């Protein structure tokens, strides 16, 4: 019969299990350490890494063309607004006070002045019906302006998304230096220059027309042009002849839209300049020793 010595009695019965448990915990720690990352680095899921799709990035412009049908809607609403407004104000033209020329031209002119919020005051509603109708068209015109601004905001957001997708798409093919050259595009700058030239031409046209046709001096003509395209519309100087109002119907609409586009493109230019600076900094920045130190979370000298 075997006897148990005192040394054997001092040994734990589950020593083998404890050793196995210690080995398992050591492996678990090493596996956990393997997935350590810097707080500023993006999380990497090992399961998601295996299931990652390696398909091509969407090209610039794909999937975004559907954002711009609202511009077509704006032009449709604009045509409806001018058409309905012309009919209404032509029907109540006897209830509108002021210097009149031609019934149809005055109706379109009054509609455009109301929609663009220029409001010269040379034609004003006199009856209760005309005042209520003018109030309705003022709010409708403001809603139309809001729709235009909403379309402009969508345009800016789309430009940012296209810029981001373009940077990702180019990043897969070329080096960071080539990406910087690709991103340094002058298209927005050219648009700002072109629309600035258009606004300048419209200012000159309006000033010359008021000087020649409306018989205003150059200072008053330029003053009237500036108060019109900025929708300030003091009303002391305005278009008073039939030819002048015919010109104003087209000129006011185009000039106010061009000024709005100028500020839109200026905002886009500033936004794209900031995006280019950020993209240039990210794509050309190299890893430094401080980045490696920040990635060493447990201070063991190993990243």
GUNU-353993 format. One line per field, with one value per atom (N, C-alpha, C): y negated, x, z negated; residue number from 1; residue in one letter. Coordinates in steps of 0.05 Angstrom, whole numbers. Example, Ala and Ser with C-alpha at 12.3 -4.5 7.8 and 13.67 -1.06 7.14 Angstrom:
// GUNU-353993
yy = (114  90  66  45  21  -1);
xx = (264  246  264  257  273  258);
zz = (-156  -156  -156  -142  -143  -157);
seq = (1  1  1  2  2  2);
type = (a  a  a  s  s  s);
***
This chain:
// GUNU-353993
yy = (24  0  -25  -43  -67  -86  -99  -120  -147  -168  -195  -209  -220  -234  -262  -274  -301  -322  -317  -336  -336  -311  -309  -322  -321  -333  -363  -374  -404  -415  -398  -407  -410  -431  -433  -412  -403  -382  -392  -418  -429  -446  -438  -454  -454  -432  -430  -449  -450  -468  -497  -503  -531  -540  -521  -528  -533  -516  -519  -545  -552  -577  -601  -600  -622  -625  -603  -604  -616  -609  -620  -650  -659  -687  -703  -691  -703  -707  -686  -689  -710  -711  -730  -758  -763  -790  -797  -778  -784  -790  -775  -780  -807  -815  -841  -863  -859  -879  -883  -862  -863  -883  -887  -904  -931  -938  -965  -986  -1009  -1030  -1057  -1077  -1104  -1115  -1133  -1144  -1160  -1172  -1189  -1173  -1147  -1130  -1119  -1114  -1102  -1073  -1065  -1038  -1018  -995  -975  -949  -941  -916  -893  -873  -851  -835  -833  -819  -834  -861  -878  -880  -877  -879  -856  -832  -809  -812  -825  -827  -852  -866  -892  -887  -904  -902  -918  -906  -919  -930  -938  -949  -977  -987  -1013  -1035  -1057  -1080  -1093  -1105  -1119  -1142  -1145  -1167  -1193  -1214  -1241  -1247  -1254  -1261  -1239  -1214  -1192  -1194  -1192  -1192  -1219  -1240  -1267  -1284  -1274  -1290  -1293  -1276  -1278  -1300  -1314  -1335  -1361  -1364  -1390  -1393  -1374  -1380  -1404  -1411  -1433  -1459  -1462  -1485  -1487  -1465  -1465  -1474  -1464  -1471  -1501  -1512  -1541  -1557  -1549  -1564  -1560  -1536  -1532  -1549  -1550  -1567  -1596  -1604  -1632  -1639  -1622  -1628  -1629  -1611  -1612  -1637  -1644  -1668  -1693  -1697  -1720  -1720  -1697  -1695  -1702  -1689  -1694  -1723  -1733  -1760  -1781  -1776  -1794  -1796  -1772  -1772  -1786  -1781  -1793  -1824  -1833  -1861  -1876  -1863  -1875  -1878  -1859  -1860  -1882  -1888  -1909  -1934  -1939  -1961  -1988  -1990  -2016  -2020  -1999  -2001  -2004  -2011  -2015  -2044  -2059  -2087  -2089  -2112  -2117  -2125  -2130  -2137  -2112  -2111  -2088  -2093  -2071  -2073  -2055  -2029  -2009  -1989  -1980  -1962  -1936  -1923  -1897  -1901  -1921  -1925  -1934  -1951  -1959  -1935  -1917  -1894  -1876  -1870  -1854  -1868  -1894  -1910  -1909  -1913  -1913  -1885  -1865  -1837  -1832  -1840  -1836  -1852  -1877  -1894  -1882  -1870  -1858  -1833  -1816  -1790  -1794  -1813  -1817  -1835  -1843  -1860  -1887  -1896  -1922  -1944  -1942  -1960  -1990  -2000  -2028  -2046  -2039  -2056  -2074  -2071  -2087  -2076  -2051  -2039  -2026  -2035  -2025  -2017  -1996  -1988  -2009  -2015  -2036  -2025  -2003  -1992  -1969  -1961  -1938  -1912  -1908  -1884  -1884  -1907  -1908  -1905  -1916  -1913  -1884  -1870  -1842  -1825  -1831  -1816  -1820  -1845  -1851  -1837  -1836  -1821  -1791  -1780  -1752  -1747  -1765  -1761  -1768  -1785  -1789  -1764  -1751  -1726  -1704  -1703  -1682  -1687  -1712  -1719  -1712  -1717  -1709  -1679  -1664  -1635  -1626  -1639  -1632  -1638  -1661  -1667  -1646  -1637  -1616  -1590  -1584  -1560  -1563  -1587  -1592  -1588  -1600  -1597  -1568  -1553  -1525  -1509  -1516  -1503  -1510  -1535  -1543  -1528  -1524  -1509  -1480  -1468  -1440  -1440  -1460  -1462  -1462  -1478  -1479  -1452  -1439  -1413  -1392  -1393  -1374  -1379  -1404  -1410  -1398  -1400  -1388  -1358  -1345  -1316  -1307  -1321  -1315  -1319  -1339  -1344  -1321  -1312  -1290  -1264  -1257  -1233  -1234  -1258  -1261  -1256  -1266  -1262  -1232  -1218  -1190  -1174  -1182  -1167  -1171  -1196  -1201  -1189  -1187  -1176  -1148  -1132  -1104  -1101  -1122  -1119  -1134  -1156  -1173  -1179  -1192  -1198  -1223  -1229  -1253  -1279  -1281  -1305  -1309  -1287  -1290  -1297  -1287  -1294  -1324  -1335  -1364  -1380  -1372  -1385  -1382  -1359  -1354  -1371  -1374  -1389  -1419  -1428  -1457  -1466  -1464  -1471  -1500  -1514  -1542  -1546  -1525  -1528  -1547  -1545  -1564  -1592  -1595  -1622  -1634  -1617  -1627  -1635  -1619  -1626  -1653  -1658  -1683  -1706  -1702  -1723  -1728  -1707  -1710  -1724  -1715  -1727  -1756  -1762  -1789  -1807  -1796  -1811  -1815  -1795  -1798  -1820  -1820  -1841  -1869  -1871  -1896  -1906  -1888  -1895  -1904  -1890  -1897  -1924  -1930  -1957  -1979  -1974  -1993  -1997  -1974  -1976  -1992  -1985  -2000  -2029  -2036  -2064  -2079  -2068  -2081  -2084  -2063  -2064  -2085  -2086  -2107  -2135  -2137  -2163  -2172  -2153  -2160  -2161  -2141  -2139  -2153  -2149  -2161  -2189  -2199  -2226  -2233  -2213  -2218  -2225  -2241  -2246  -2221  -2220  -2196  -2186  -2205  -2197  -2185  -2198  -2188  -2161  -2158  -2133  -2110  -2116  -2095  -2089  -2110  -2107  -2089  -2094  -2078  -2049  -2045  -2018  -2003  -2015  -2002  -1996  -2014  -2009  -1988  -1984  -1963  -1936  -1932  -1905  -1894  -1912  -1903  -1901  -1905  -1904  -1924  -1945  -1966  -1983  -1993  -2006  -2029  -2051  -2074  -2085  -2086  -2096  -2124  -2139  -2166  -2167  -2147  -2144  -2117  -2117  -2091  -2094  -2072  -2072  -2083  -2103  -2116  -2116  -2110  -2110  -2081  -2079  -2052  -2037  -2050  -2036  -2029  -2047  -2041  -2017  -2015  -1993  -1967  -1969  -1945  -1934  -1952  -1944  -1934  -1947  -1939  -1912  -1903  -1877  -1855  -1857  -1837  -1843  -1868  -1876  -1872  -1879  -1875  -1845  -1829  -1800  -1788  -1795  -1783  -1794  -1820  -1832  -1823  -1821  -1811  -1782  -1766  -1738  -1736  -1752  -1752  -1760  -1780  -1789  -1766  -1753  -1730  -1708  -1702  -1682  -1690  -1716  -1725  -1719  -1724  -1718  -1688  -1673  -1644  -1633  -1642  -1632  -1642  -1665  -1674  -1656  -1649  -1630  -1603  -1594  -1568  -1569  -1591  -1595  -1594  -1608  -1607  -1579  -1566  -1539  -1519  -1521  -1503  -1508  -1534  -1540  -1527  -1528  -1515  -1485  -1473  -1444  -1437  -1452  -1447  -1448  -1467  -1470  -1446  -1437  -1414  -1388  -1385  -1361  -1361  -1383  -1385  -1378  -1387  -1381  -1351  -1339  -1311  -1293  -1299  -1280  -1282  -1305  -1308  -1306  -1302  -1300  -1272  -1271  -1246  -1240  -1214  -1206  -1215  -1227  -1237  -1219  -1225  -1210  -1214  -1238  -1243  -1226  -1221  -1204  -1176  -1166  -1139  -1137  -1158  -1159  -1158  -1173  -1174  -1147  -1132  -1105  -1084  -1089  -1070  -1074  -1060  -1065  -1053  -1031  -1017  -1024  -1042  -1051  -1028  -1009  -987  -990  -1012  -1017  -1003  -989  -974  -985  -991  -1000  -977);
xx = (17  0  18  12  29  22  43  40  45  33  36  55  76  97  87  101  94  98  119  123  100  90  68  43  39  16  17  41  44  37  39  34  4  -5  -34  -43  -68  -78  -83  -89  -96  -73  -48  -25  -24  -31  -31  -51  -74  -95  -87  -74  -65  -45  -26  -7  -20  -39  -54  -69  -81  -96  -77  -53  -34  -25  -20  -12  -34  -59  -82  -84  -81  -83  -60  -36  -14  -19  -31  -38  -59  -78  -100  -89  -70  -58  -43  -27  -12  -30  -53  -72  -85  -91  -102  -82  -57  -37  -33  -38  -33  -53  -76  -96  -97  -76  -75  -72  -83  -81  -80  -71  -71  -99  -103  -130  -138  -119  -126  -128  -121  -123  -150  -160  -186  -187  -209  -212  -212  -199  -197  -208  -231  -243  -231  -218  -206  -226  -251  -271  -280  -284  -292  -270  -244  -222  -222  -231  -232  -255  -276  -300  -300  -277  -276  -279  -295  -299  -277  -265  -243  -251  -276  -286  -275  -278  -268  -284  -271  -284  -302  -324  -342  -327  -331  -318  -331  -316  -326  -350  -372  -396  -416  -409  -428  -447  -472  -492  -500  -487  -494  -509  -513  -527  -556  -567  -595  -601  -580  -585  -594  -591  -595  -622  -640  -666  -680  -673  -686  -681  -658  -654  -674  -681  -702  -729  -734  -759  -760  -737  -735  -743  -733  -740  -770  -781  -809  -826  -819  -834  -831  -807  -803  -821  -823  -841  -870  -878  -906  -911  -892  -895  -898  -880  -882  -907  -915  -939  -964  -967  -991  -991  -968  -966  -972  -963  -970  -1000  -1012  -1042  -1057  -1049  -1063  -1059  -1035  -1030  -1040  -1041  -1053  -1083  -1095  -1124  -1132  -1115  -1121  -1103  -1096  -1077  -1089  -1116  -1129  -1128  -1122  -1120  -1091  -1073  -1045  -1038  -1028  -1021  -992  -986  -959  -958  -934  -930  -931  -951  -955  -947  -940  -933  -951  -944  -960  -970  -995  -1008  -993  -986  -972  -944  -930  -902  -902  -921  -922  -928  -945  -952  -928  -913  -889  -868  -865  -846  -852  -877  -885  -881  -886  -882  -852  -835  -806  -795  -804  -795  -804  -827  -837  -822  -817  -804  -775  -761  -733  -730  -752  -753  -739  -737  -726  -744  -770  -790  -784  -783  -777  -797  -823  -844  -856  -846  -858  -885  -891  -917  -925  -948  -956  -985  -993  -1021  -1038  -1062  -1078  -1103  -1115  -1139  -1132  -1152  -1148  -1141  -1155  -1150  -1122  -1113  -1086  -1065  -1070  -1051  -1049  -1073  -1072  -1059  -1064  -1050  -1020  -1012  -983  -971  -985  -975  -971  -990  -988  -964  -960  -938  -911  -911  -886  -877  -895  -888  -882  -896  -890  -863  -856  -830  -808  -813  -793  -790  -812  -809  -793  -797  -781  -752  -746  -718  -707  -723  -714  -708  -724  -719  -693  -687  -662  -639  -641  -620  -616  -638  -636  -622  -628  -614  -584  -578  -550  -536  -550  -537  -532  -551  -547  -524  -520  -498  -471  -470  -445  -439  -460  -456  -447  -459  -451  -422  -414  -386  -367  -374  -357  -356  -378  -378  -363  -366  -351  -321  -314  -285  -274  -289  -280  -278  -297  -296  -273  -269  -247  -220  -217  -192  -187  -209  -206  -200  -213  -209  -180  -171  -144  -123  -129  -109  -101  -118  -112  -93  -90  -75  -48  -47  -23  -11  12  26  13  20  9  16  40  47  30  23  5  -23  -31  -58  -60  -39  -39  -42  -27  -30  -58  -69  -96  -117  -113  -133  -130  -108  -104  -116  -142  -156  -165  -167  -174  -202  -218  -244  -262  -262  -278  -268  -242  -230  -239  -240  -249  -278  -294  -323  -326  -311  -312  -305  -283  -274  -296  -307  -327  -352  -362  -387  -382  -357  -350  -350  -340  -340  -369  -386  -414  -428  -423  -435  -424  -399  -388  -401  -404  -417  -446  -460  -488  -490  -470  -470  -465  -447  -441  -466  -478  -502  -524  -530  -551  -545  -520  -513  -516  -506  -508  -537  -553  -581  -596  -592  -605  -596  -571  -560  -571  -573  -582  -612  -626  -655  -671  -663  -678  -669  -648  -638  -629  -617  -605  -575  -564  -536  -520  -495  -479  -479  -478  -478  -505  -527  -553  -558  -548  -552  -537  -512  -496  -508  -518  -532  -557  -572  -596  -589  -568  -559  -551  -535  -525  -548  -567  -590  -609  -607  -624  -613  -588  -576  -572  -570  -568  -595  -617  -645  -650  -635  -640  -664  -665  -688  -699  -684  -694  -719  -720  -744  -742  -721  -719  -711  -697  -689  -698  -712  -722  -727  -736  -743  -772  -775  -801  -813  -797  -807  -814  -829  -836  -812  -794  -769  -751  -750  -734  -745  -771  -783  -781  -783  -778  -750  -731  -703  -700  -714  -711  -722  -743  -755  -733  -717  -696  -671  -664  -639  -640  -662  -664  -662  -676  -676  -648  -635  -609  -588  -589  -568  -570  -594  -597  -588  -595  -586  -556  -544  -514  -500  -511  -499  -501  -524  -527  -508  -504  -485  -456  -450  -424  -417  -436  -431  -430  -446  -446  -419  -408  -382  -359  -362  -342  -341  -365  -366  -355  -361  -350  -320  -310  -281  -267  -278  -266  -267  -290  -293  -273  -271  -253  -224  -217  -190  -183  -202  -197  -195  -212  -210  -184  -174  -149  -126  -127  -106  -106  -130  -132  -123  -132  -124  -94  -82  -53  -38  -48  -35  -36  -60  -64  -48  -49  -37  -7  5  34  47  32  44  56  81  94  93  95  95  120  117  140  145  167  174  153  141  120  96  89  67  72  97  104  102  111  109  80  63  34  21  31  20  28  50  59  43  20  2  12  26  35  64  76  104  124  121  140  160  159  178  171  148  139  112  109  84  70);
zz = (0  0  0  19  21  -1  -10  -31  -19  -31  -22  -40  -28  -43  -51  -70  -78  -56  -39  -17  3  8  27  15  -11  -23  -22  -21  -20  7  29  56  60  74  80  99  95  113  141  145  171  182  176  186  217  229  258  271  258  268  265  242  238  259  266  286  313  320  345  345  322  320  324  312  315  343  357  385  402  397  412  408  382  377  390  391  405  435  447  476  480  462  464  463  444  441  467  477  502  525  527  548  545  520  516  522  515  520  550  565  594  607  595  607  594  578  566  589  584  604  590  604  594  592  572  569  593  606  630  655  655  679  682  706  710  701  690  680  703  699  719  707  717  708  724  711  726  742  732  746  771  767  789  810  800  819  838  829  846  866  857  874  891  891  906  936  948  977  991  1011  1025  1052  1054  1079  1084  1108  1115  1101  1095  1084  1105  1096  1116  1129  1154  1169  1162  1166  1161  1179  1166  1181  1182  1176  1177  1153  1158  1137  1127  1137  1127  1147  1171  1191  1184  1167  1160  1140  1130  1111  1124  1150  1163  1178  1178  1191  1178  1153  1140  1155  1169  1185  1208  1220  1240  1228  1204  1190  1184  1178  1172  1197  1220  1245  1252  1246  1251  1233  1207  1188  1195  1205  1212  1235  1255  1278  1269  1252  1242  1226  1209  1193  1210  1230  1247  1263  1274  1290  1274  1251  1234  1224  1216  1206  1227  1251  1273  1278  1279  1284  1261  1236  1214  1213  1216  1214  1239  1261  1285  1281  1268  1264  1245  1225  1205  1209  1234  1239  1231  1232  1224  1194  1179  1150  1141  1159  1153  1160  1141  1146  1154  1167  1176  1205  1214  1242  1259  1278  1294  1323  1337  1365  1382  1382  1396  1376  1379  1359  1355  1377  1374  1363  1374  1365  1336  1328  1300  1282  1291  1274  1270  1292  1290  1273  1277  1262  1233  1225  1197  1185  1201  1191  1186  1204  1201  1177  1174  1152  1126  1125  1100  1094  1114  1109  1100  1112  1105  1080  1068  1044  1049  1073  1079  1068  1076  1065  1068  1093  1097  1084  1087  1077  1098  1123  1145  1153  1148  1151  1125  1114  1087  1088  1074  1073  1058  1068  1056  1042  1052  1040  1021  1006  987  1002  1025  1040  1051  1061  1072  1050  1027  1004  995  993  985  1005  1031  1052  1052  1047  1045  1021  999  976  982  996  1003  1022  1041  1059  1046  1026  1011  997  982  968  988  1010  1030  1042  1047  1057  1037  1012  991  990  993  993  1017  1040  1064  1060  1046  1040  1021  1002  984  998  1018  1035  1050  1060  1074  1055  1031  1011  1003  1000  994  1015  1040  1063  1062  1055  1053  1031  1008  986  994  1008  1018  1038  1053  1072  1057  1035  1020  1007  995  983  1003  1027  1048  1056  1058  1065  1044  1019  998  1000  1006  1008  1033  1055  1079  1074  1059  1054  1037  1017  1000  1016  1032  1049  1068  1080  1099  1086  1061  1047  1041  1033  1027  1053  1075  1100  1110  1109  1119  1101  1075  1056  1062  1075  1081  1105  1121  1146  1146  1132  1135  1107  1108  1083  1071  1045  1032  1046  1057  1072  1096  1110  1133  1125  1101  1091  1086  1074  1068  1094  1115  1141  1152  1149  1159  1145  1118  1103  1106  1115  1119  1145  1146  1171  1169  1192  1193  1204  1205  1217  1202  1175  1160  1163  1164  1168  1194  1215  1241  1241  1226  1224  1210  1189  1175  1193  1209  1227  1249  1259  1280  1270  1247  1237  1228  1218  1211  1236  1258  1283  1293  1289  1297  1281  1255  1237  1246  1252  1260  1286  1305  1331  1326  1309  1302  1289  1272  1259  1280  1298  1319  1337  1345  1362  1349  1323  1309  1306  1300  1297  1323  1345  1371  1379  1375  1383  1368  1342  1326  1334  1341  1349  1376  1395  1422  1425  1414  1418  1396  1371  1349  1342  1356  1354  1325  1312  1285  1289  1271  1272  1264  1269  1265  1236  1217  1189  1181  1189  1183  1197  1221  1235  1221  1214  1199  1172  1159  1133  1136  1157  1161  1167  1183  1189  1164  1147  1123  1104  1101  1083  1094  1120  1133  1130  1138  1139  1111  1091  1063  1050  1066  1057  1034  1034  1013  1021  1045  1056  1040  1037  1022  1035  1062  1075  1085  1077  1087  1116  1125  1153  1163  1186  1197  1227  1239  1267  1270  1287  1289  1317  1337  1365  1373  1395  1405  1414  1428  1436  1412  1393  1369  1353  1350  1336  1351  1378  1394  1390  1390  1384  1356  1337  1308  1303  1318  1313  1315  1336  1340  1324  1323  1310  1280  1267  1238  1231  1245  1239  1243  1265  1270  1251  1246  1229  1200  1189  1162  1159  1179  1179  1181  1198  1201  1175  1162  1136  1116  1115  1096  1103  1129  1137  1130  1132  1125  1096  1078  1050  1045  1060  1058  1066  1088  1097  1079  1068  1049  1024  1015  992  999  1024  1033  1036  1045  1048  1021  1002  975  963  966  955  969  995  1009  1002  997  989  963  944  918  921  938  943  956  975  987  967  949  929  910  902  885  899  924  939  944  950  954  928  905  880  873  878  871  890  916  935  937  929  931  904  882  856  852  841  836  806  799  771  757  733  718  694  680  656  634  633  613  619  644  650  641  644  634  604  590  561  552  566  559  564  584  590  570  555  534  509  507  485  459  459  435  427  442  435  434  452  453  475  490  511  537  538  562  570  596  607  620);
seq = (1  1  1  2  2  2  3  3  3  4  4  4  5  5  5  6  6  6  7  7  7  8  8  8  9  9  9  10  10  10  11  11  11  12  12  12  13  13  13  14  14  14  15  15  15  16  16  16  17  17  17  18  18  18  19  19  19  20  20  20  21  21  21  22  22  22  23  23  23  24  24  24  25  25  25  26  26  26  27  27  27  28  28  28  29  29  29  30  30  30  31  31  31  32  32  32  33  33  33  34  34  34  35  35  35  36  36  36  37  37  37  38  38  38  39  39  39  40  40  40  41  41  41  42  42  42  43  43  43  44  44  44  45  45  45  46  46  46  47  47  47  48  48  48  49  49  49  50  50  50  51  51  51  52  52  52  53  53  53  54  54  54  55  55  55  56  56  56  57  57  57  58  58  58  59  59  59  60  60  60  61  61  61  62  62  62  63  63  63  64  64  64  65  65  65  66  66  66  67  67  67  68  68  68  69  69  69  70  70  70  71  71  71  72  72  72  73  73  73  74  74  74  75  75  75  76  76  76  77  77  77  78  78  78  79  79  79  80  80  80  81  81  81  82  82  82  83  83  83  84  84  84  85  85  85  86  86  86  87  87  87  88  88  88  89  89  89  90  90  90  91  91  91  92  92  92  93  93  93  94  94  94  95  95  95  96  96  96  97  97  97  98  98  98  99  99  99  100  100  100  101  101  101  102  102  102  103  103  103  104  104  104  105  105  105  106  106  106  107  107  107  108  108  108  109  109  109  110  110  110  111  111  111  112  112  112  113  113  113  114  114  114  115  115  115  116  116  116  117  117  117  118  118  118  119  119  119  120  120  120  121  121  121  122  122  122  123  123  123  124  124  124  125  125  125  126  126  126  127  127  127  128  128  128  129  129  129  130  130  130  131  131  131  132  132  132  133  133  133  134  134  134  135  135  135  136  136  136  137  137  137  138  138  138  139  139  139  140  140  140  141  141  141  142  142  142  143  143  143  144  144  144  145  145  145  146  146  146  147  147  147  148  148  148  149  149  149  150  150  150  151  151  151  152  152  152  153  153  153  154  154  154  155  155  155  156  156  156  157  157  157  158  158  158  159  159  159  160  160  160  161  161  161  162  162  162  163  163  163  164  164  164  165  165  165  166  166  166  167  167  167  168  168  168  169  169  169  170  170  170  171  171  171  172  172  172  173  173  173  174  174  174  175  175  175  176  176  176  177  177  177  178  178  178  179  179  179  180  180  180  181  181  181  182  182  182  183  183  183  184  184  184  185  185  185  186  186  186  187  187  187  188  188  188  189  189  189  190  190  190  191  191  191  192  192  192  193  193  193  194  194  194  195  195  195  196  196  196  197  197  197  198  198  198  199  199  199  200  200  200  201  201  201  202  202  202  203  203  203  204  204  204  205  205  205  206  206  206  207  207  207  208  208  208  209  209  209  210  210  210  211  211  211  212  212  212  213  213  213  214  214  214  215  215  215  216  216  216  217  217  217  218  218  218  219  219  219  220  220  220  221  221  221  222  222  222  223  223  223  224  224  224  225  225  225  226  226  226  227  227  227  228  228  228  229  229  229  230  230  230  231  231  231  232  232  232  233  233  233  234  234  234  235  235  235  236  236  236  237  237  237  238  238  238  239  239  239  240  240  240  241  241  241  242  242  242  243  243  243  244  244  244  245  245  245  246  246  246  247  247  247  248  248  248  249  249  249  250  250  250  251  251  251  252  252  252  253  253  253  254  254  254  255  255  255  256  256  256  257  257  257  258  258  258  259  259  259  260  260  260  261  261  261  262  262  262  263  263  263  264  264  264  265  265  265  266  266  266  267  267  267  268  268  268  269  269  269  270  270  270  271  271  271  272  272  272  273  273  273  274  274  274  275  275  275  276  276  276  277  277  277  278  278  278  279  279  279  280  280  280  281  281  281  282  282  282  283  283  283  284  284  284  285  285  285  286  286  286  287  287  287  288  288  288  289  289  289  290  290  290  291  291  291  292  292  292  293  293  293  294  294  294  295  295  295  296  296  296  297  297  297  298  298  298  299  299  299  300  300  300  301  301  301  302  302  302  303  303  303);
type = (x  x  x  x  x  x  x  x  x  x  x  x  x  x  x  x  x  x  x  x  x  x  x  x  x  x  x  x  x  x  x  x  x  x  x  x  x  x  x  x  x  x  x  x  x  x  x  x  x  x  x  x  x  x  x  x  x  x  x  x  x  x  x  x  x  x  x  x  x  x  x  x  x  x  x  x  x  x  x  x  x  x  x  x  x  x  x  x  x  x  x  x  x  x  x  x  x  x  x  x  x  x  x  x  x  x  x  x  x  x  x  x  x  x  x  x  x  x  x  x  x  x  x  x  x  x  x  x  x  x  x  x  x  x  x  x  x  x  x  x  x  x  x  x  x  x  x  x  x  x  x  x  x  x  x  x  x  x  x  x  x  x  x  x  x  x  x  x  x  x  x  x  x  x  x  x  x  x  x  x  x  x  x  x  x  x  x  x  x  x  x  x  x  x  x  x  x  x  x  x  x  x  x  x  x  x  x  x  x  x  x  x  x  x  x  x  x  x  x  x  x  x  x  x  x  x  x  x  x  x  x  x  x  x  x  x  x  x  x  x  x  x  x  x  x  x  x  x  x  x  x  x  x  x  x  x  x  x  x  x  x  x  x  x  x  x  x  x  x  x  x  x  x  x  x  x  x  x  x  x  x  x  x  x  x  x  x  x  x  x  x  x  x  x  x  x  x  x  x  x  x  x  x  x  x  x  x  x  x  x  x  x  x  x  x  x  x  x  x  x  x  x  x  x  x  x  x  x  x  x  x  x  x  x  x  x  x  x  x  x  x  x  x  x  x  x  x  x  x  x  x  x  x  x  x  x  x  x  x  x  x  x  x  x  x  x  x  x  x  x  x  x  x  x  x  x  x  x  x  x  x  x  x  x  x  x  x  x  x  x  x  x  x  x  x  x  x  x  x  x  x  x  x  x  x  x  x  x  x  x  x  x  x  x  x  x  x  x  x  x  x  x  x  x  x  x  x  x  x  x  x  x  x  x  x  x  x  x  x  x  x  x  x  x  x  x  x  x  x  x  x  x  x  x  x  x  x  x  x  x  x  x  x  x  x  x  x  x  x  x  x  x  x  x  x  x  x  x  x  x  x  x  x  x  x  x  x  x  x  x  x  x  x  x  x  x  x  x  x  x  x  x  x  x  x  x  x  x  x  x  x  x  x  x  x  x  x  x  x  x  x  x  x  x  x  x  x  x  x  x  x  x  x  x  x  x  x  x  x  x  x  x  x  x  x  x  x  x  x  x  x  x  x  x  x  x  x  x  x  x  x  x  x  x  x  x  x  x  x  x  x  x  x  x  x  x  x  x  x  x  x  x  x  x  x  x  x  x  x  x  x  x  x  x  x  x  x  x  x  x  x  x  x  x  x  x  x  x  x  x  x  x  x  x  x  x  x  x  x  x  x  x  x  x  x  x  x  x  x  x  x  x  x  x  x  x  x  x  x  x  x  x  x  x  x  x  x  x  x  x  x  x  x  x  x  x  x  x  x  x  x  x  x  x  x  x  x  x  x  x  x  x  x  x  x  x  x  x  x  x  x  x  x  x  x  x  x  x  x  x  x  x  x  x  x  x  x  x  x  x  x  x  x  x  x  x  x  x  x  x  x  x  x  x  x  x  x  x  x  x  x  x  x  x  x  x  x  x  x  x  x  x  x  x  x  x  x  x  x  x  x  x  x  x  x  x  x  x  x  x  x  x  x  x  x  x  x  x  x  x  x  x  x  x  x  x  x  x  x  x  x  x  x  x  x  x  x  x  x  x  x  x  x  x  x  x  x  x  x  x  x  x  x  x  x  x  x  x  x  x  x  x  x  x  x  x  x  x  x  x  x  x  x  x  x  x  x  x  x  x  x  x  x  x  x  x  x  x  x  x  x  x  x  x  x  x  x  x  x  x  x  x  x  x  x  x  x  x  x  x  x  x  x  x  x  x  x  x  x  x  x  x  x  x  x  x  x  x  x  x  x  x  x  x  x  x  x  x  x  x  x  x  x  x  x  x  x  x  x  x  x  x  x  x  x  x  x  x  x  x  x  x  x  x  x  x  x  x  x);
***
